[in-house]
């Protein structure tokens, strides 16, 4: 099965976080990463792992899923 590569920009991750009123720490907790990872992504210092991007895309499409975590 071929999967489509999904991308998320620095601005998109920060917009997602602020739109849903997450701090870097609370978003990190939701995603199972450190707050420093979120900080590095937002600064453009590290690439967001593809699995994390896919999860964020799902959360964007179906925000009610965030309630499950």
Secondary structure as UniProt FT lines:
FT   HELIX           10..19
FT   TURN            20..21
FT   HELIX           24..31
FT   HELIX           35..43
FT   HELIX           50..61
FT   HELIX           63..68
//
